Amino acid sequence: MMTINPPPSPNPVPETDLASRILRARIKKVRIDSCDLDLLDDGGSVIAQGRLYQANSLAWDDARLLKNISDYRQGNLLDAVYLRRLRHEEGQPLWYVHERWGRRNPWDDLALQEGDITTGIIARSIVSARSGEQVGYLVQLDMGAPIRVSESGIIDASDRVQPDIEVLLPNGELPWADGSLGEMPVNDRIGRMPLAIGDPIQAMVREIQMPPNAPVVSLIRLIHHQDAIAEKTLKHRSNLASWRFRGFLGKDKPKGISEKDVQEFTPGDRLYAGRRFLLVDDSPTTLTALSDLLSLMGAEVHAIQVHAGRFSEAVDEVLAAFEDGNFDLALIDNNLPGQNLGQRLIHRAYAQLDNTDPARFVLITADNVQIPKGDVREKLRACNTMGFAQRPLSHASLQRLLAGEEIWEEKKSAADTDQPTEYSPASEASTTPRELLEMIARQTGIYFALLVRASREIQAQDLLAVGNTPFTWDKFPDVVAKTDLHLLIDRRIEELDILPQEGGNESLRLSRDSRSHWRILNFGGMRWIFGIGYAPNMDIHAQLPLWSAALGTAVDAEGWRSWGRHVSSFVQSGLAHQSLSHEVIHLESEFHDLVFVLEDRIEELKPGAELKSKEKKYLAAKVAALRRNNDDLLAFSKYQLQGQALRHREVFLPDAVAAIKRTIASECRKAQVGLRITDPPPLALPLPNAALVLPVVNLLLNAAKHHYRQENRRVELLFSLEERDNEPFLVMDVRDNGPGLTRTALERLWQPGFSSAPDRDQRHGIGLWLSRQLLEEAGGTLELYEHWRGIGSCFRLRFPLHLG
């Protein structure tokens, strides 16, 4: 751009001849987000006046205001601007211009066609110059986004992209605020659905118009079209997802079956149907969780817990298990209470097994230790060890092992264990105590960092240790008895420093030349001992208050997470109770009607009279109906009670979905919302039932109670499979065809205490916030995947698919 002062044109061009022309322009005056222009002819003379808004300039995406951008200073020359439309200001003609169109004119070969489905955001409201009333909105299309088309009843992306233009959305193409789509409502105070600047819009092109006009789009036409193809769209999405899941489950497409004809999942489709596993671990929690997951997916599992000091008994149990039958794989924890003790168990057991049908062993670790190499690996191979797997154990690794392939997995880096950036929600989960200890132990000169419950007797979960710790949880009672650590436990002292060359406390440091510090910390309603091992030339006391405070915050957050899971269980119980109450009321009403009919007919009978055949059949039918209702109520109660009993167990998706459907069905009936749920795959997830059921139920309830349509109200729960960096994720979408989210609701969506429910009694304002917290702590994510005003919203839940 350059500064130039052109003279006025001696022969001005008529105003009507300038429309859609591309001219040069000189900036005459700069405002906050716009500038006034002299429009120039080829000779550089002024032929008209114009105005350029920042939204239509080349600096449309610059965070700075136009007045602060050097390219738009007074006197600068703009190479090319497109004359868009003529307006009059104070009686003088003024052209509104578009700088980006001057560079690339989208109207020469407009990509849009009637019937296309477009997306964009509300750019501004249109007010009639004659009446002064608001008549519609201009929607800026998402430049470069694919244009969607409806072919054979399925809406999908085309190979055309949206141009950089605005389209007109007239008020008459919007639904009424009460959700009706036809003529004006009886209540003449009800207007069209109000929109705001920045609202996301999805609409169908109704008419193609060229500048100075704009193409016209319609929400109502798109709504009618989506209503007409709703069932076909649902089936299409379900079929695509089903084939993805069948591929993940290792199921080939049967001959003669097209992708449009997908069969429902059966028990035989479970991933580990017919497989037998032997599990050996010292952690009862880990053992139960993995056993449940494999069993839920069709496997037969034999689990053996190894107790401290009873290693030989564990070996005998393993041998006895192999005598009773063969196993496809024996999954052995590498660190049975003691480092690499799992390897020792394999050597001992294999030496005593009959080699005619040798067992296949796999070591598993959660400690990110180095994998066995060299002679150690060869000796394990000689004992028929198939590999060394890192937790979380992936389905892909287990499938390869079952196929006879060796797997020796390197320890996972921090980057590998973190969730991909794309899946990170807006608010990150708080740091766990173990993660904080790892950060402390990574500092130069720190040998170990640990947190242990201040008690003489502890369990494995009561010790969090990172680095080269001087003892393990099973040795802790001996350490307390032989050292001064008991003084901390007995409240005799609050701190303990172990100095180099000091005798009597060797079990509290790594060597005679090293140092360690131990202190009592009170948080989470409990007393803990915080221990640090460090080099003799270090001074850690300046950092101890910071470390202690950070650990306190982390432990309190861990306590909140436990509370959240506990509360979620009670909330799920409450939802089930509410659902049961609705079902009882519904069936009780039917009971009342049937009993009334029976009493009425019985009153008509005279003493001694015989029942006619027709009357007998009628009464028998009513009695049968009473029995059916009673059976339905008993069955519903049984399923609800069973669901509550399983709410702390790992998720088996079909069972969880059945519980969701039973819980939400009565609310959807009351709200006159059609609930559609696609066929869930037979997968188990390493998280409690409540962590999945509660968020999904909450999302479905929100969709039902916030609906605005007068007819064709829909809420859908769909399942799909997504892969990222070769890692599989279960995707669950909760979709509705409701009003979408207002700007206010969007800005405060994840805040605790906020609710936009129309019924004040339903404004608890904790659902979405608590749901996302629970999902994050369970390893999943929850996001608002898409939403369109007047069309609907979709919340997406993602869960990594592994075995924990």
Stockholm file with secondary structure:
# STOCKHOLM 1.0

chainA/1-804         MMTINPPPSPNPVPETDLASRILRARIKKVRIDSCDLDLLDDGGSVIAQGRLYQANSLAWDDARLLKNISDYRQGNLLDAVYLRRLRHEEGQPLWYVHERWGRRNPWDDLALQEGDITTGIIARSIVSARSGEQVGYLVQLDMGAPIRVSESGIIDASDRVQPDIEVLLPNGELPWADGSLGEMPVNDRIGRMPLAIGDPIQAMVREIQMPPNAPVVSLIRLIHHQDAIAEKTLKHRSNLASWRFRGFLGKDKPKGISEKDVQEFTPGDRLYAGRRFLLVDDSPTTLTALSDLLSLMGAEVHAIQVHAGRFSEAVDEVLAAFEDGNFDLALIDNNLPGQNLGQRLIHRAYAQLDNTDPARFVLITADNVQIPKGDVREKLRACNTMGFAQRPLSHASLQRLLAGEEIWEEKKSAADTDQPTEYSPASEASTTPRELLEMIARQTGIYFALLVRASREIQAQDLLAVGNTPFTWDKFPDVVAKTDLHLLIDRRIEELDILPQEGGNESLRLSRDSRSHWRILNFGGMRWIFGIGYAPNMDIHAQLPLWSAALGTAVDAEGWRSWGRHVSSFVQSGLAHQSLSHEVIHLESEFHDLVFVLEDRIEELKPGAELKSKEKKYLAAKVAALRRNNDDLLAFSKYQLQGQALRHREVFLPDAVAAIKRTIASECRKAQVGLRITDPPPLALPLPNAALVLPVVNLLLNAAKHHYRQENRRVELLFSLEERDNEPFLVMDVRDNGPGLTRTALERLWQPGFSSAPDRDQRHGIGLWLSRQLLEEAGGTLELYEHWRGIGSCFRLRFPLHLG
#=GR chainA/1-804 SS CCBCCCCBCSSCCCGGGCTTCEEEEEEEEECSSEEEEEEECTTSCEEEEEEEEGGGSTTTTCSSCGGGCGGGCTTBEEEEEEEEEEEEETTEEEEEEEHHHHHSCTTTTCCCCTTCEEEEEEEEEEECTTTCCEEEEEEEECTTCEEEEEETTEEEEEEEECCSCEEEEEGGGSCBTTSCCSSCCSSTTCCBCCCCTTCEEEEEEEECCCTTSCCEEEHHHHHHHHHHTHHHHHHHHHHHHHHHHHHHTTCCCCTTCCTTCCCCCCGGGSTTTTCEEEEEESCHHHHHHHHHHHHHTTCEEEEEECCTTCHHHHHHHHHHHHHHCCCSEEEEETTSSSTTHHHHHHHHHHHHSCTTSCCCEEEEESSCCCCCCHHHHHHHHHTTEEEEEESSCBHHHHHHHHTTCCEECCCCCHHHHSCCGGGCCSSCCCCCHHHHHHHHHTSTTEEEEEEEESSSSCCGGGEEEEESCSCCGGGHHHHHHHSTHHHHHTTSCSEEEECTTCSSCGGGSSSTTCEEEEEEEEETTEEEEEEEEECTTCCCTTTHHHHHHHHHHHHHHHHHHHHHHHHHHHHHHHHHHHHHHHHHHHHHHHHHHHHHHHHHHHHHCCTTCCCCHHHHHHHHHHHHHHHHHHHHHHHHHHHHHHHHHTTTSEEEHHHHHHHHHHHHHHHHHHTTCEEEECCCCSCEEEEEHHHHHHHHHHHHHHHHHTCCCSSCCEEEEEEEEEEETTEEEEEEEEEECSCCCCHHHHHTTTCTTCCCCSSGGGCCCCHHHHHHHHHHHTTCEEEEEEEETTTEEEEEEEEECBCC
#=GC SS_cons         CCBCCCCBCSSCCCGGGCTTCEEEEEEEEECSSEEEEEEECTTSCEEEEEEEEGGGSTTTTCSSCGGGCGGGCTTBEEEEEEEEEEEEETTEEEEEEEHHHHHSCTTTTCCCCTTCEEEEEEEEEEECTTTCCEEEEEEEECTTCEEEEEETTEEEEEEEECCSCEEEEEGGGSCBTTSCCSSCCSSTTCCBCCCCTTCEEEEEEEECCCTTSCCEEEHHHHHHHHHHTHHHHHHHHHHHHHHHHHHHTTCCCCTTCCTTCCCCCCGGGSTTTTCEEEEEESCHHHHHHHHHHHHHTTCEEEEEECCTTCHHHHHHHHHHHHHHCCCSEEEEETTSSSTTHHHHHHHHHHHHSCTTSCCCEEEEESSCCCCCCHHHHHHHHHTTEEEEEESSCBHHHHHHHHTTCCEECCCCCHHHHSCCGGGCCSSCCCCCHHHHHHHHHTSTTEEEEEEEESSSSCCGGGEEEEESCSCCGGGHHHHHHHSTHHHHHTTSCSEEEECTTCSSCGGGSSSTTCEEEEEEEEETTEEEEEEEEECTTCCCTTTHHHHHHHHHHHHHHHHHHHHHHHHHHHHHHHHHHHHHHHHHHHHHHHHHHHHHHHHHHHHHCCTTCCCCHHHHHHHHHHHHHHHHHHHHHHHHHHHHHHHHHTTTSEEEHHHHHHHHHHHHHHHHHHTTCEEEECCCCSCEEEEEHHHHHHHHHHHHHHHHHTCCCSSCCEEEEEEEEEEETTEEEEEEEEEECSCCCCHHHHHTTTCTTCCCCSSGGGCCCCHHHHHHHHHHHTTCEEEEEEEETTTEEEEEEEEECBCC
//
